Amino acid sequence: MAAEGILLGMGNPLLDISAVVDEAFLSKYDIKLNNAILAEEKHVPMYEEMSTKYTVEYIAGGATQNSIRVAQWLLQRPGATSYMGCIGKDKFGEEMKRDAKLAGVTAHYYEDESAPTGTCAVCVVGGERSLIANLSAANCYKSEHLKRPENWALVEKAKYFYIAGFFLTVSPDSIQLVAEHAAANKKYFSMNLSAPFICEFFKDAQEKVLPYIDYVFGNETEARTFSKVHGWETDNVEEITIKISQWPKASGTHKRITVITQGADPVVVAEDGKVKLFPVILLPKEKLVDTNGAGDAFVGGFLSQLVQEKPIEECVRAGNYAANVIIQRSGCTYPEKPDFS
């Protein structure tokens, strides 16, 4: 049984505005499938256009929050997980708080007076998704919030931490505080490469925290971008996974394990200079609803077993199970109870 507050996530809480769109919409707003970007000026009208032109669903999201909610769902113990991030004082913010509570996650949101709750447009074409995030309030998170006694208490209580790479664009100092706490207290710190643009444009921030990361997650596109940015001159995902796992560490307490997903291809896990491949659960194309949240769900499933000190094989199996459930539904949502055993 997982202890209360054993897993803490920090990230950008975003309300997903999800719709099945068409190729014309993608090209109008210069959107590539299977990508994640931050919204620019040219993307501003698309949120309104989506809600008037297509059937839209609103789903509480944000990469880290998705993973934490999935881990919580698999653990089935209220309060086993907690989460921090910044929302606005508005209707969407209230929706977030309600969703977190229903999911059994202990959420300590920083509520910003000036900015609205962040949103993420999820454009789905043929089951593949593209994400365009308008961070708004999520971009306003400050480490002062983290340092408040009632919030730092969540850090003290947790033994495992997970932060998506997207948070590097918002509060690298908060990440550093948690990473150093984990290293000093022999706890486990994990992060995600999250998106090609993080590896490219936030390389320095990513490199600063990398020595503290015990578990690195990512997908094949992000891994290849990471390799390119670091001049490794290889596109071979297995080689890249090993090289990431061998990056120097700040603390020798835990070795680094790197876990890279590849859609329908096997999951690549590197530890001790060796690679293991784990096949995923194959799904007939007609059962695929959308891939939004698949990577987040994989991490959530993985962490749900990791915090129970299960072997890596079990962690990956739970990750694959969770991803398989989520891609058969719209957004990062799940049935009331898991049937993972």
N, C-alpha and C positions, 0 to 999 in steps of 0.2 A: 504493500500500500504506500503510495507516494505521500510524503509529509506535506503539511500545509505550507504553501508559499515556496516550495522547493525550486520552482522555475520562474524566473523573472524575464520579461521581454520589454524592450524599449524601442519605440519607433514612431512612424508617422501614421496616426489614425486617420483614415480617409473613408469617406462614404463612396462606395463604388456605384457609378451610374452606368449600368450595363445594358447593352442592346445589341441585337443582331443587326448589323448594318450591311452596306454593299460596297463593292470595289470603288464605285464612283465617289462615295463618301470618303473612303481612305485616301484616294488620290487628291480630292479637293483640299484635304487638310494635311497632305504630305505625310501620311502615316504608313509605317511598315508593319506587317504582321509579325507576331512573335517578338515584339520589342517592348521596351518600357522607357518612356522619356518624361521629362518635365515639360509642362505646358509653356508655350511661348505666346506672344501677342497674337499670332495668326490662329492659335487654337481657341482663343476666348469664345468666339461665337458657336463653337461646335457643341458645347454642353446644352445650350438652349435648343439648337437644331436637333440634337438627338432626342430630347424629350418631346419635341413637337412632331417629329417625322417618324420616329420608330417607337415600338413598345419597350418602355424602359423599366428596369427593376432597380430598386435602391437596396444595396446590401452593405452592411458594416464591413469595412475592409482595411487595407493597409497591410503590407507584406508581413511585418512582425506580428501584428494583431491577429491576422489569419492563422499563422503558425501556432500562436499561443492558444487560440480558441480550439484548434484541432487537437493539440496536445491535451487540453483540458477535457475535451469530449472523450478522448480515448482513456484518460485516467479515471473519469467518472467520480472524482472526489472534489466536491465544491471547494474552491479556494486553494487547490494544489498549485495554481499558477497565478501570477500577477503581471500587471502591465502598466507602463507609463508612456505618455505622449501628450501632445497639446491639441485641444479642440477649441472651437469658439463657443461663446455663450449664445446658442441659437437652437433652432428646432433639430437640425442635424446632429448637433452636439448631444442634445437630450436623447436622441435616438441611439447614439453610440453608447451612452451610459446604460440605457435600458438593455441593449443587446449584450453588453459585457456582463451585466448582472445575471441575465437569463442564461448566459453561457457558463456561469459559475466562476468567471475570472474576477479576481480582485483588481479593479482598475482605479489607479490614482491619476486622473487626468489633470493636467495643468490647463486651466480655462483662461483663454485670452479674451480680453474685453474688446479689442479693436478689429480682429480678423475673423472672418467666418470659418466654420469647420471645413477642412480640406476635402476635396472631392477627387475622384479618379474616374475618367471616362474609360470604360471597358468596351472596346469595339470588337465584336465577334464576327468573323467571316469563315464559313466552313469549319466551325469548331475551334479554329485558331484565334488567339486573342492578341490585341495590342492595347497597351496601357498608356494613358496620357494623364499625368498627375498634376493637379493644381493644388499645391500644398497649403496655401493660405495659412490658417492657424497652425497647422502641423509644423510649419517653418519657424514658429515663434518659441519653440521649446527652449528653456534656459536651464543651465545646470543648477541655478539657485533653487529651482523646484526640487531637483533630485537631492539636494543637500538638506532640505527641510527634514527634521527628525522623523516625522511620520512617514516620509517617503524613503529616506535612507534605511529605515527599519526594514523595508522590503528587501533591500540589497543585503543587509546583514542576515536576514532570514533565509534567503535563497542560497542554493548550492550550485545551481546551473543558471547560466545567463545566455540569452539569445537576442541578437540585434541584427536586423537586416542592414546591408551596406547602404541602403537609401538614407539612413540616419546620419551618415557621414556628411551629407550636404546640409544638415541642420544643426547638430550639436556634437561635434567631435570631442569637445572637452568632457561632456557627459559620458561618452563612450570610454574615454581614457580613464576617468574616475572608476568606472565599473570594472574595466579590464585590469587596472592595477590592484583593485581590491581583490579580484578573483585570484590573481597571481600570488598576492601576499598571503592569502588565506587558503591556498591549495584547493580552490574551487574550479569549476569548469566554465570557460568562456567560449561562446561560439558566435560566428558571424556568417553572413552570406555575401558572395560577390555581387549578387542582386541584379546587375544590368551592365551591358557593355559600357555605357556612359560613365558609370561609377569607376570602372577599371581605367578608363581613359582620362577623364577630367578630374577625378578625385584621387589620383594615383598616390600623391604624397600623404594624404590623410589615411588612405588605406594601408600604405606601407608602414606608417607610424604605429598602427594598432596591430598589424599582422603578427609581430612577435608574441603577442599575448593570446592569440587565438588557438584554442585547443582543437576545435572542430570547424573546418571551413566547408561551407556548402556552396553550390553553384550549379549552373547547367553548362552544357558543352559550348554554347556560343560565348558565354561569359569567360569560361576557361580559356578559349582560344584568343579572346581579346586580351586577357591578362597576359598570356604568353607573348602576344605581339607587342604589347606595351613595354614588356620587360626584355624585349630583344632575344627571346629564347629560340626563335626560328624553328618552331615545331608546331604543327597543327594536330599532332597526335594526342588525343585526350588522355590516354593512359600515362604517357610521359609527363604531360603538364600536371596531372593530378599528383604524381610522385614528386615533381619539382616543388609544387606548392607545399606539400607535406614536409619537405626538407628545408623550407625557409627557416632561418635561425629563430630560436624561441627565447623569450625574455626569462622564462622560468623553466627549470628542468623537471618540475613536478610531474607534468603530463606530457606525453609525446603528442605531436599533432597528427590528426586524422583528417584527410580530405575526402569529401563525398561529392561526386559530380553526377548529376542526372543527365540523361540524354533522350528525353521524350520516350518513345517506344523502345529504344535500345537499352542495353543493360546499364545499371548504375555502377559507376566506377568508384571503388574505395581504395585509397592508398594509406598504408601505415607501415612503418619500419622498412621503407624503401621497396615494398612489394605492393602489387595491385591485385585486388579481387574484383570479379565481375558478378553482379547479381541481376538475373533477368527480371523484367517487370511483369505485371499481370497484363497480358494482352487483352485488348478490348475491341470487339467488332466496331467498325467505323460508324455503323448506324446507332450505336449506343452512346457515342461521344456527343455530349451537349456543348461543353466548352472547356478549354484548357485553363481558363482563368483560375488562379489559386492552386494549380496542380503542384507547382514547386514549393509553395508555402505549406500545402497540406503534407507533402513528403517530409518536410523538415519537422512539422508538428508531430507527425506519426513517429518519426525517428526519435525525437526528444522525449516523447511519452514513455518510451522503453529505456532510453538512456538514463533518465532520472530514477528509474527503478533498478539501475545497474545491470541491465540485461546485456548479453553479448551483442556484438556489432551486427551479426546475422539477423537477430531479432529486431534490432533497431531499423535495419533496412526493410525487413519484411513488413513492419508496421508502417513505415514510410510509403512503401509501394501500395499497401492496402488503402491508406488514407487518400493517396493521390487518385487511386482507381475509383474510390467512392465519389470524390469531388468532381472528377471530369464527367461523371454521368448526371451532374446537376448544374444548375445555373449558378455561377459565382462560387465563392468558397463557402458552401453550405453543406449540411450533413443531416442524416436522419436523427431521430431522437436518441437512439442508442446504437453504439457500434456492435458489429458481430465479429470482432477480431479476437482470436484466442490463441 
